[in-house]
């Protein structure tokens, strides 16, 4: 299998051992899952399916960010407890991912389950000279990690720009450097708080994933990723703090999925330009929704069009269902070759189309793609 490694900025051979560990950054559960989320988890699902098909055992962890600025703000607006909001949205999320026939992940740990590990990591960063206290918070000092920026490949000005866009607050007067980032912060009066040696507070955004990945999968993860918008600051900061504390390579291959747009603009909760999985599956067959997503390669950004994407996927599903049943034919091998070439799902679909049109079975290939016929 060959996959694009974000940090190397090229397609490289991926040659893991028998057991493959994967960490996928999960949702902040304050609203329903939209197609951008679904695309990320679907492509991680395809990684698991092909790796298992190759004979590997896979361990995939997908975290839940159940405490951060977004969920606390939404809970405040609704007048509910933030954990009640998280529970409601996670139940909906699990149901919708089930509709798309995603394999279960090994674990789906919550950030609030890792407070002790987070505190230990923050303490280790401080003790190792990689962090400092200021203004009641603890910050990671990026000057102590010489390879800061290697995951994204961005220059300093671009990193500062993105930090500002994603709540990194480069103008924070307590920071020694605009790119330093929060590990631990004081909580506001109506926010949850945990005791620490730096005073009561709550974790920063990035530290939770380091704590959960290290706890669930060990010091080095084979594949780690998520949406392209997480490359910086989230994954860059995660990499820096993890490797600073452990002294080990944190991730062997960084896997990032392009953003899904609507009418030329990235889907996002803040903009409200969303297409929800649950709504789509009420109007269209879930297998067709899965096919519609697989019709786009995982790496580029792309624009969703419900009529175009779903009509094409529905026609494809009908074509495949009209093919002879049975596990023979060349379709399965063609799908395997396509997936091994940087997870080329559009090519895999085209190969099965050709087999179905020729009157040959595509059952095995469809099964590997997770499509229910």
N, C-alpha and C positions, 0 to 999 in steps of 0.2 A: 504494500500500500504506500502511495505517495500523497502527502498532504502539504498544503501551504502553511508554513510556520511564520506567524506575524513577526516575531523577533528577528528571524533570518531574512524575511521579506522575499522568500522564494519557496517553490515546491520542493520538498525534500523527502527522502525515503523515511518511512516511519517503521521501525523494526523493534517492537517491544518484546518483553519476555512473555511467558505464558499468561500471567495476570496483568491486565491493563487497567490502570486507575484513571478515572476521568472526573473532573470537577467542573460543573456548569453553574455559572452565577444565576441564581433564581430570581423570583419576583419579590418586589416589596408589596405585600398583599393589602392594598388599600383600594383596589378597583379590579374589574374583570380582566382576564387575559385577552390581549388583542393579538392580531396576526403576527406582529413583530416578535412577541414572546413565543408564539407557537412555532415560528420558523426556527428560532434558536434551538428549542428543545427537540424539534423534529430532526434537525440535522445531527444533534448529539445522539438521538435515537438511531439514526442510520449508521453512525459510527459504531454504536454497540452491536447492531445487527450484523454488520459485515465482520467485525472483529470476532464475534461469536461464531459466525459462519466459517471463519478461518481457523477456528479451534481454540481461540483465546477465552479465558474467563475475564469478564469485565466487572469492575466495581465503579459505578457512577454515582456521584454525590451531587445533589442540587440544593443549595442552601435557600433559606427563607429569611429575608431581611425584615424581621418583625419589630424592629425598633430603629427608626431613623427619622429625619426631619419630615419626610413626606407622610409617613403613616401617622405620626403624632399630630401633624397639622390636620389631616383628614379626620382623625378621631375627634379632635377638638371641634371641628366644624359640625360633625354629626352628633356630638354630645354622647359618645360611647367610649368604653374602655378600649385602648388600642389593641389589646390582645383579643378582645371579642371581635373587633373588626378583622383582625388577621385570621382568626379561626373561620369566620364566615367566608372570607374571600379565598382562603386556601381550600375549603371544601368545594367551592365552585371551580377553582383552578384544576383540582384533581379530577373532577368530573369531566371537564372539557378536554383535558389532555387524554383522558380515557377514551373519549369519543374519537380522537385522532389515532387511537391504537398505539400509543406510546408505551414502550416497555417500562415497567416499574423501575425506578431508580433504587439503588441499594439503601440510601438513606436521604432524608430531606430535613436536615437539622436546622433549627431556628437559631438566630443570632443570640436570643436571650438564653439559650441553653449553654452558651459557651462563655459566660461572664468570667468564670474562674480562669479559663484558658486565656481569655483576652487580657485579664489583669496580669497574668504571668508573662505574656508576651510584651506588654507595655513595660513591665518591670525589667525584663531582660534587655529591652532596647535602651532603657535608661542606664542600667548598670553597665552596658557595653559601650556607652558613649555615643549612641546613635539617636538619642532623644533628649529633650530638655523640658523643664517645667516653666510656664509663663502664664500669667493672668488666670491662674486656677486650672489651666489645661496642660496637657502633655502633647508636645509636637515631635514628629520625626524630623531629624536634621538631614536633609538630602545631601548636604556637603560631605557627609560621612560615607556615602555610598557612591563610589566612583562611576558605576555603570548606570546611574539613574538616567533614564531616557532610552535605554537599549531595547526595551520591549516595543515602544512606539516608534522610535526613530525620529521623533519630533525635535525641533530645535527649541531653545529656551523660550523664545517669544510665543511660539505656538502652544507650548505647554502652559504658560501663564494664561494665555487666552482661554484655553480649554478648562483650566482650573477655575477660572472665573465663571464660565458657563455652567459648570457642574457643582457649584456650591463650595468650591475650595477656598474662597475668600482670600485672594492673594494680598489684599490691602490690610489684612488683620495686623494691627500694630504690635501684637505680641509675638509675631513671627520674626525670626532672624532672616529668613529668606522667603520671598513670596511663594516659592514652591514647597516649602515645608508644609506638612499636613498633620491634621489632628489625629492623635491616637486615643485620647481620653478628654472629655469635655465636661464642664459643669452643666448640670441640668437646670432648666428653668423651673419655676415653682410648680407648674402643673404637669411636669414631665416625670417619667420614671427615673429613679436614681438608685445606684448601687454604691455601697461603701468601698472606698479604696484608700490607699495610703496617700493619695493626692487630693483626697476629699471626695464627697459624694458626687456622682456624675454618671455618665453613660458613654458607650464606646463611640469612636469615630466610625465613619462609613467603611473604610478599607480594612481595618484591623479584624473585623468579624470574619471575613473570608479567609484570612491567613490562619486564624485560630481554628476555624472549622476544618479547613483543608488539612492542616497539620494533625488535628485530632482524629479525623476520620480516615485519612489516606496516607499519613506519614510525611516525612520531610521533603520528598520529591514526588511530584504528580506527573504522570505520563502526558496527559492532555488536559489543558485548562483553557477555558474561554467563555464566550458569551457573545452578545451583540457587539458590533464594531464600535459603538459609542462607549464601551467600557475599556477600550485599550488605554485611554488616558482620560482621567487620572487613575481610575480604579485599579486596573491590572498593573500599571507601572508602579503604583505605590505599594500594592500587595507584594509584588516581586521584591521591591527594595527592603521592606520591613522583614519579610520572611527570610531572605538570604542573609540579611545583617544579623539576625538572631541565630539562625541555625548554622551558617557557614556552608550550607549545601545548595546545590542547584535546586531551585524551587519547582520549575516546570521544564519538562523536556520539549514540549511542543505547544505553542500558543495557537489556539484555533478560534477564529472570529468570523461571525456571520454578518453579512451585509444588512443594512437597514431597509425595512419595508415602508414605502411611502404611499400616500393617497393624494391624488391630484398634484403630484410634484413636490409634496412636503412630507417629511418623515412623520410616521405615526407616533404620537406621544400623548401621554395622559394630560400633560400641561396644555397642549393645543386642543385636545378634545377631538382630533380628526382620526377616530379609531374605527376599525372593523373588528367586532368581537367574535371569537370562535363559537361561543354558544349561540349567538344570533345566526351565524352562517349555517350551523348544523341544524337549525330549525327549518331552514328553507331548502337546504341541499343535503344530499347524502354525505355523511362524514368521510367515507372512502373517497368521494370526489374532492372534498376539501383537502384531504391529505395529498391526493394527486396534484391538485392545483398548486400547492406549495412546493412539492417535489419537482414541478415543472420549471422551477427557477434554480439556477446554481446558487450554492450557499454563499459565495464570496461577494459578488457585486451588490450594490444597492439596487433596488427595483421598485416599481410602482404597481400597486394592486389595482385591478379593475374587476369588480365582482362579475359583471356580465361576461366579459371576455374570458377571464380565468376559469370561471365555474362552468360556462357552457363548453369550453374545450375539455375540461376535466371530466365532465359528465359524458361527453361523447367518447372520450378515451376509455372510461370505465365500461361503457356499453360494448365497445369494440373488444376489450379484453374478455368480457363475460361471454362473448360470442365465440371465443376461441375454444378448441377442444380442451377437455380437462386432462389431467395426467402430469407427471413430473418429468417427462422426457422433453426433447427439443433443445435448441441452442440458446433459448432465452436466458436461462439461469447463468450460463457462462458469460454471456454478453453483459448481463447486469453486473456480475462480479468484476469484469474488466473495467467497466465504466466507474464503478465505485472505487476501485483501486487507483484510478487516475484522478486524484483530488476530489473524490466524492462527487463525480459528475452525474448527478441524478437526472438532468434533462436528457443526456445521452442514453442513460439506462431506459428511460421511458420510450424514447424513439426506437431503440432496439426491440423492445417488446411490442411496440406498434407494428413493426415490420414483421415480426414473427406471427402476430395475430392475423394480420392481413394476408399472410401466406398460408393461413389455416393450420398453424402449428401451435402446440401448447405453450402457454406462458405462465402456467400455474406456479412453478418454482421461482421464477423471477419475480412475480407479483408478491409471493410470500416473503421473499428476502427484502422487498421494499416495504413490507408491512401493510400491503393493500389487501383488504378483504374483498374477495370476489363473490 
